[in-house]
Amino acid sequence: MQHGDVIVRFDKVVFNYEGGKPILDEADFSVRENAKITIMGQNGAGKSTIFKLIIGELKPESGGVHTRNGASIAIATQVMKRENLEKTVQTFFGEVFKKKIYDLPKRIKTVLEIVHLDAPLDKKIKQLSGGQQARLLLAYALIQEPDILLLDEPTNNLDQQGIEHLTQFLMDYQKTCLVISHDANFLNSFTHGVLYLDSYTKKMEQYVGDYYEVLGEIEARIERDRAKNAQLKKSIQDRKDKINFFAHKGGKMRKLASKLKDQVEEAEENMVDERHEDKTINDFTIPAQTDIVGAIVKIDSVGVMINHEPVRKVISPPISVLKRQRLLVKGPNGIGKSTFLEALASGRESGASISKDTRIGYYRQDFSGFDFNKTAYQTLAETMANPFNQEIYATAAQFLLSAETLKNKVGSLSEGQKGLLCYAQFVLQKPGLLIMDEPTNHINFRHLPIIARALDEFEGAVILVSHAYEFVEQVTIDQTLDLGTIK
């Protein structure tokens, strides 16, 4: 595809959040028409901030953010606004357009197929599950066919077929698209280049090529920079040793020491700002509650959605989940997997029981279990019966959550950091049961094998819903409950 004129340009943009958290330092880059660009960076680096600057929700401290005059922009947000919940699906989509669209139902049907969502047009949005609402928000952006399409983790709530539909749509899309995602295979299918936001230097780096090529290029550059700096550091130290020796000799030796000092200053100026590759969390263990005897969970019936109507299905024989067992819950989109997990975790699922006094660790795909007004530190401390500062800070650091990050409110954390905060909670909580609803959502793909190992080795029980098949294959599944095949 031929790329046209520049449609988005950042001109020496500086941006800091209130409280002084720096995000961008003179970011300079441009995106051309028809380009498909991936935005990469460490969790919490500020990738979503780039989108907010493009749509004008945030303003730069200095520099300029420019889009082509008249260019339309649409963004797929992650959370449905409360004022939309009472609207029907058709009304929600109809508000996209300023004038009446006579083939609106057909357009809606087409775009819902892309995100693999079956939803009646007269259904109220509040009746859809969280995952279905997320797909609806993605479809809402796609139906606009904007000049600039911004997608923030678009595969999080899609199953494999949905990802394939979206990938084909983006490959065929004749306009500009910027994507934030940790799904490497998805990105490699259509991307033309990468914008990398370095969380250490606060600079934007621009690369051309498919996703895996760029990853290789970045890693090679990191090694070159490290080698250059290592050589300069050795040279600087050698000169400093000579300076210390000659400085006490007097005469010509003192002059030589002065000359060497100038050379040290020059060498230090030539040191390269090392690009840090995305850090990966280290192997970790989730300690399990030890005072549970017998079955941790028993399930004899479950509520499912059939043709958008609730139906109670009996499970025969009933399912028991014991220590060190992992139950995978499967089923087609919209059948009620997340609803079942939420009811189970809250004790409202009439067809299931959890052993008394079992501590439950619950990974919600939308993080709605967090109080966004509390700090990350408070969130972790409340997990523990007897909070211990050193243990809280050490555990948080294991999940790349610094002491400074712990001071921030949960609502200000990136989605990836919220996900890692969940895992830090589990380590401190020592649960008997983990209920995991799409536990790979928002998580950097580098962390996923480590998280899979931790779930596989957990000594308690695990109930898991995940569309990430490669992740699930790394976890030993003892039983499967397919909500779509219960008689």
Secondary structure in CASP SS format (residue, H / E / C, confidence):
PFRMAT SS
TARGET T0000
AUTHOR 0000-0000-0000
METHOD secondary structure of the structure
MODEL  1
M C 1.00
Q C 1.00
H C 1.00
G C 1.00
D C 1.00
V E 1.00
I E 1.00
V E 1.00
R E 1.00
F E 1.00
D E 1.00
K E 1.00
V E 1.00
V E 1.00
F E 1.00
N E 1.00
Y C 1.00
E C 1.00
G C 1.00
G C 1.00
K C 1.00
P E 1.00
I E 1.00
L E 1.00
D E 1.00
E E 1.00
A E 1.00
D E 1.00
F E 1.00
S E 1.00
V E 1.00
R E 1.00
E C 1.00
N C 1.00
A C 1.00
K E 1.00
I E 1.00
T E 1.00
I E 1.00
M E 1.00
G E 1.00
Q C 1.00
N C 1.00
G C 1.00
A C 1.00
G C 1.00
K H 1.00
S H 1.00
T H 1.00
I H 1.00
F H 1.00
K H 1.00
L H 1.00
I H 1.00
I C 1.00
G C 1.00
E C 1.00
L C 1.00
K C 1.00
P C 1.00
E C 1.00
S E 1.00
G E 1.00
G E 1.00
V E 1.00
H E 1.00
T E 1.00
R C 1.00
N C 1.00
G C 1.00
A C 1.00
S C 1.00
I E 1.00
A E 1.00
I E 1.00
A E 1.00
T C 1.00
Q C 1.00
V C 1.00
M C 1.00
K C 1.00
R H 1.00
E H 1.00
N H 1.00
L C 1.00
E C 1.00
K C 1.00
T E 1.00
V H 1.00
Q H 1.00
T H 1.00
F H 1.00
F H 1.00
G H 1.00
E C 1.00
V C 1.00
F C 1.00
K C 1.00
K C 1.00
K C 1.00
I C 1.00
Y C 1.00
D C 1.00
L H 1.00
P H 1.00
K H 1.00
R H 1.00
I H 1.00
K H 1.00
T H 1.00
V H 1.00
L H 1.00
E H 1.00
I H 1.00
V C 1.00
H C 1.00
L C 1.00
D C 1.00
A C 1.00
P C 1.00
L C 1.00
D C 1.00
K C 1.00
K E 1.00
I H 1.00
K H 1.00
Q H 1.00
L C 1.00
S C 1.00
G H 1.00
G H 1.00
Q H 1.00
Q H 1.00
A H 1.00
R H 1.00
L H 1.00
L H 1.00
L H 1.00
A H 1.00
Y H 1.00
A H 1.00
L H 1.00
I H 1.00
Q C 1.00
E C 1.00
P C 1.00
D C 1.00
I E 1.00
L E 1.00
L E 1.00
L E 1.00
D E 1.00
E C 1.00
P C 1.00
T C 1.00
N C 1.00
N C 1.00
L C 1.00
D C 1.00
Q H 1.00
Q H 1.00
G H 1.00
I H 1.00
E H 1.00
H H 1.00
L H 1.00
T H 1.00
Q H 1.00
F H 1.00
L H 1.00
M H 1.00
D H 1.00
Y C 1.00
Q C 1.00
K C 1.00
T E 1.00
C E 1.00
L E 1.00
V E 1.00
I E 1.00
S C 1.00
H C 1.00
D C 1.00
A H 1.00
N H 1.00
F H 1.00
L H 1.00
N H 1.00
S C 1.00
F C 1.00
T C 1.00
H C 1.00
G E 1.00
V E 1.00
L E 1.00
Y E 1.00
L E 1.00
D C 1.00
S C 1.00
Y C 1.00
T C 1.00
K C 1.00
K C 1.00
M E 1.00
E E 1.00
Q E 1.00
Y E 1.00
V E 1.00
G C 1.00
D C 1.00
Y H 1.00
Y H 1.00
E H 1.00
V H 1.00
L H 1.00
G H 1.00
E H 1.00
I H 1.00
E H 1.00
A H 1.00
R H 1.00
I H 1.00
E H 1.00
R H 1.00
D H 1.00
R H 1.00
A H 1.00
K H 1.00
N H 1.00
A H 1.00
Q H 1.00
L H 1.00
K H 1.00
K H 1.00
S H 1.00
I H 1.00
Q H 1.00
D H 1.00
R H 1.00
K H 1.00
D H 1.00
K H 1.00
I H 1.00
N H 1.00
F H 1.00
F H 1.00
A C 1.00
H C 1.00
K C 1.00
G C 1.00
G C 1.00
K H 1.00
M H 1.00
R H 1.00
K H 1.00
L H 1.00
A H 1.00
S H 1.00
K H 1.00
L H 1.00
K H 1.00
D H 1.00
Q H 1.00
V H 1.00
E H 1.00
E H 1.00
A H 1.00
E H 1.00
E H 1.00
N C 1.00
M C 1.00
V C 1.00
D C 1.00
E C 1.00
R C 1.00
H C 1.00
E C 1.00
D C 1.00
K C 1.00
T C 1.00
I C 1.00
N C 1.00
D C 1.00
F C 1.00
T C 1.00
I C 1.00
P C 1.00
A C 1.00
Q C 1.00
T C 1.00
D C 1.00
I C 1.00
V C 1.00
G C 1.00
A C 1.00
I C 1.00
V E 1.00
K E 1.00
I E 1.00
D E 1.00
S E 1.00
V E 1.00
G E 1.00
V E 1.00
M E 1.00
I E 1.00
N C 1.00
H C 1.00
E E 1.00
P E 1.00
V E 1.00
R E 1.00
K E 1.00
V E 1.00
I E 1.00
S E 1.00
P E 1.00
P E 1.00
I E 1.00
S E 1.00
V E 1.00
L C 1.00
K C 1.00
R C 1.00
Q C 1.00
R E 1.00
L E 1.00
L E 1.00
V E 1.00
K E 1.00
G C 1.00
P C 1.00
N C 1.00
G C 1.00
I C 1.00
G C 1.00
K H 1.00
S H 1.00
T H 1.00
F H 1.00
L H 1.00
E H 1.00
A H 1.00
L H 1.00
A H 1.00
S H 1.00
G C 1.00
R C 1.00
E C 1.00
S C 1.00
G C 1.00
A E 1.00
S E 1.00
I E 1.00
S C 1.00
K C 1.00
D C 1.00
T C 1.00
R C 1.00
I E 1.00
G E 1.00
Y E 1.00
Y E 1.00
R C 1.00
Q C 1.00
D C 1.00
F C 1.00
S C 1.00
G C 1.00
F C 1.00
D C 1.00
F C 1.00
N C 1.00
K C 1.00
T E 1.00
A H 1.00
Y H 1.00
Q H 1.00
T H 1.00
L H 1.00
A H 1.00
E C 1.00
T C 1.00
M C 1.00
A C 1.00
N C 1.00
P C 1.00
F C 1.00
N H 1.00
Q H 1.00
E H 1.00
I H 1.00
Y H 1.00
A H 1.00
T H 1.00
A H 1.00
A H 1.00
Q H 1.00
F C 1.00
L C 1.00
L C 1.00
S C 1.00
A H 1.00
E H 1.00
T H 1.00
L H 1.00
K C 1.00
N C 1.00
K E 1.00
V H 1.00
G H 1.00
S H 1.00
L C 1.00
S C 1.00
E H 1.00
G H 1.00
Q H 1.00
K H 1.00
G H 1.00
L H 1.00
L H 1.00
C H 1.00
Y H 1.00
A H 1.00
Q H 1.00
F H 1.00
V H 1.00
L H 1.00
Q H 1.00
K C 1.00
P C 1.00
G C 1.00
L E 1.00
L E 1.00
I E 1.00
M E 1.00
D E 1.00
E C 1.00
P C 1.00
T C 1.00
N C 1.00
H C 1.00
I C 1.00
N C 1.00
F C 1.00
R C 1.00
H C 1.00
L H 1.00
P H 1.00
I H 1.00
I H 1.00
A H 1.00
R H 1.00
A H 1.00
L H 1.00
D H 1.00
E H 1.00
F C 1.00
E C 1.00
G C 1.00
A E 1.00
V E 1.00
I E 1.00
L E 1.00
V E 1.00
S C 1.00
H C 1.00
A C 1.00
Y H 1.00
E H 1.00
F H 1.00
V H 1.00
E C 1.00
Q C 1.00
V C 1.00
T C 1.00
I C 1.00
D C 1.00
Q E 1.00
T E 1.00
L E 1.00
D E 1.00
L C 1.00
G C 1.00
T C 1.00
I C 1.00
K C 1.00
END
